[in-house]
Amino acid sequence: MSAKLDDATLDAVFREARSYNGYLDQPVSEDDLHAIWELMKWGPTSANQMPARLVWCSTPEAKEKLAACASGANGPKILAAPVTVIIGMDTNFHEYLPELFPHVDAKAWFDGNAELREVSAFRNSTLQGAYFIIAARMLGLDTGAMSGFDGGAVDKAFFADQPGVRVNFISTLGHGDPASYHGRSPRPAFDKFNRIA
């Protein structure tokens, strides 16, 4: 069993961490992107499905293409961030299960069942998106997840060659500017949204 993490780590990952609307003028390297993946890939998914497909928009061209799909203030946020990540979901994830979950024929569970693949891809890519946020924070970076975009436009712009892949959500990434976030929103006590059965 793992030892309990110290308060400084818990603060950095959860209690004091924030979602950022803007970033400091500090680069995010390709090595940083690899390091995030190498950490987040260890987060559990059902039958090791790993349906998330990430596109790291780091060039001006990629950011402009993505910003054109965003709504409201999200476009300028994408353009200004060092990197914006598209967390996509592959509804054909089951094709990789013989490699990723080799001890049983898990692919057969999903063959011919598009509805089950859709539900599983969404659920597990969402988990992987959360692991992305946690991994980035643990590596000293900040994020700003968003859902204000035209999903069909994002899919056409970035996944046209992969018809089974669709966007789940997107997130900016960088070294957060503390001036860019709002006051902390409420986080209720246990009894408000929990019950022990």
Secondary structure, 3 states (H helix, E strand, C coil): CCCCCCHHHHHHHHHCCCECCCECCCCCCHHHHHHHHHHHCCCCCHHHCCCEEEEEECCHHHHHHHHCCECCCHHHHHHHCCEEEEEEEECCHHHHHHHHCCCCCCHHHHCCCHHHHHHHHHHHHHHHHHHHHHHHHHCCCEEEEECCECHHHHHHHHCCCCCCEEEEEEEEEECECHHHCCCCCCCCCHHHHCCCC
